[in-house]
Amino acid sequence: MEDAQIVTLFLDRDEGGIQAAADKYGSRLRQLGFRLLPDRLTVEECENDAYLLAWDSIPPHQPRDYLFPFLARLMRHTVLDRCRALTRRRQIARLTALTRELEDCLPGPDHTQALVDALALGESLNAFLKALPEEERLIFLRRYWFFDPIADIARRYDLGQSKVKTTLFRTRQRLRDHLTKEGFTV
């Protein structure tokens, strides 16, 4: 089934859209999840959560031409949230007592400023990525968006691992310089 047809099912609120998306992209989404989470059941929960987020996001979004990237983004955020939650549980007992002691002394976060900063950072990152040569951009995204191992990236683009590592190192340096010029603290 084509992506446009699957999105139409979502727009029509037909649950068959979820099944069609799972049939077409489920294994790729799980593969993305397994790069950070070793537990099969947790990855499957994240996949289901990504489909639920898609169900809630379509409409207003209509990713007819970019359904897999749309689902991959939802899956990626779900997996990262799960990783944060797992890490948080380990640290929470240790931090709870300290936090209570400092609660009255620390100011609360400025959510508005954090949102503005996040939007500005996103725009700056997009501008940086658009300015990169295609090969460097693809290598960078494969590593830091899809979490691909360096060996897989090298195989995918028929490059040596040292070339991939060097490209990533230089791209990170340029990103650091770009963000510093844009006024972000690195």
C-alpha positions in Angstrom: 0.0 0.0 0.0 1.3 3.5 -0.9 2.1 6.0 1.8 -0.7 8.4 0.6 -3.3 5.6 0.9 -2.1 4.8 4.5 -2.3 8.5 5.5 -5.8 8.7 4.0 -6.8 5.8 6.2 -5.4 7.7 9.2 -7.3 10.8 8.1 -10.5 8.8 7.7 -9.9 7.5 11.3 -9.7 3.9 9.9 -7.7 1.7 12.3 -6.5 -0.2 9.2 -4.1 2.6 8.7 -2.2 1.6 11.8 -2.0 -2.0 10.6 -0.9 -0.9 7.1 1.8 1.3 8.6 2.9 -1.5 10.8 3.0 -4.0 7.9 5.0 -1.6 5.7 7.4 0.0 8.3 7.2 -2.0 11.5 10.4 -3.9 11.1 12.4 -0.7 10.2 10.9 1.1 13.2 11.8 -1.8 15.5 15.3 -1.9 14.1 15.6 1.8 15.0 14.4 0.9 18.5 16.9 -1.9 19.0 19.8 0.4 18.5 19.1 1.9 21.9 16.9 -0.6 23.7 17.9 -4.3 24.0 14.5 -5.6 25.2 12.1 -6.7 22.5 9.0 -6.0 24.6 10.1 -2.5 25.3 10.9 -1.8 21.6 7.4 -3.2 20.7 5.8 -0.9 23.3 7.7 2.1 21.8 6.6 1.1 18.3 2.9 0.9 19.5 3.3 4.3 21.2 4.7 5.7 18.0 1.6 4.5 16.1 -0.6 6.1 18.8 1.3 9.4 18.4 0.8 9.1 14.6 -2.9 8.5 15.1 -3.1 11.6 17.3 -1.0 13.7 14.9 -2.7 12.9 11.7 -4.5 15.3 11.3 -3.3 18.0 11.4 -0.2 16.6 9.9 -0.6 14.9 6.5 2.7 13.1 5.8 1.6 11.6 2.4 5.1 12.0 0.9 7.2 11.3 4.0 5.4 8.8 6.1 8.4 6.7 7.1 10.5 9.7 8.3 7.4 10.9 10.1 7.0 7.6 11.9 10.7 7.2 12.5 10.8 10.6 14.2 8.0 9.6 16.5 9.7 6.2 17.2 13.0 7.9 17.9 11.5 10.3 20.4 9.5 7.5 22.1 12.7 5.4 22.4 14.7 8.3 23.7 12.0 9.1 26.2 12.0 5.5 27.4 15.8 5.6 27.7 15.6 8.7 29.8 12.9 7.2 32.0 15.0 4.1 32.6 18.0 6.2 33.5 15.8 8.5 35.6 14.5 5.6 37.7 18.0 4.5 38.6 19.0 8.0 39.7 15.7 9.2 41.3 16.3 7.6 44.7 19.7 9.3 45.0 18.5 12.7 43.8 15.2 12.9 45.7 16.6 13.8 49.1 19.0 16.4 47.6 16.2 18.0 45.6 14.0 18.4 48.6 16.8 20.2 50.4 17.4 22.6 47.6 13.7 23.1 46.4 13.3 26.3 48.3 16.6 27.8 47.1 16.4 27.2 43.4 14.3 29.1 40.9 11.9 27.2 38.7 12.7 26.8 35.0 11.6 29.5 32.6 9.6 27.3 30.2 8.9 30.1 27.7 12.6 30.9 27.3 13.4 27.2 27.0 10.8 26.9 24.2 12.2 29.9 22.4 15.7 28.6 22.8 14.7 25.2 21.5 13.0 26.6 18.4 16.1 28.8 17.7 18.4 25.9 18.1 16.3 23.8 15.7 16.3 26.5 13.1 20.1 26.8 13.4 20.6 23.1 13.2 18.5 22.9 10.0 20.4 25.8 8.4 23.7 24.0 9.3 22.5 20.7 7.8 21.3 22.3 4.6 24.7 24.0 4.1 26.5 20.6 4.4 27.5 18.7 1.3 25.1 15.8 0.7 27.5 13.0 1.7 28.5 14.7 5.0 24.9 15.5 5.8 23.8 11.8 5.1 26.7 10.5 7.2 25.9 12.9 10.1 22.2 12.0 10.0 22.8 8.3 9.8 25.0 8.5 12.9 23.2 11.0 15.1 19.5 10.7 13.9 19.3 7.0 13.1 22.1 5.9 15.6 23.7 3.7 12.9 27.1 2.2 13.9 30.1 3.6 12.0 30.7 0.2 10.3 27.1 0.2 8.9 27.5 3.8 7.6 30.8 2.9 5.9 29.2 -0.1 4.3 26.1 1.9 3.2 28.2 4.6 1.5 31.1 2.4 0.4 33.6 4.3 2.5 36.3 3.3 4.9 35.5 3.5 8.6 38.3 6.0 9.2 36.8 8.3 6.5 33.4 8.1 8.3 35.0 8.8 11.7 37.0 11.8 10.2 34.0 13.2 8.5 31.9 13.0 11.7 34.7 14.6 13.7 35.1 17.5 11.3 31.3 17.9 11.0 31.0 18.1 14.8 33.8 20.7 14.9 32.0 22.8 12.2 28.7 22.4 14.1 30.3 23.6 17.3 31.7 26.6 15.4 28.4 27.3 13.8 26.5 27.2 17.1 29.0 29.4 18.8 28.7 32.0 16.0 24.9 31.8 16.4 25.3 32.7 20.1 24.6 29.2 21.6 26.7 28.1 24.5 28.5 24.9 23.6 
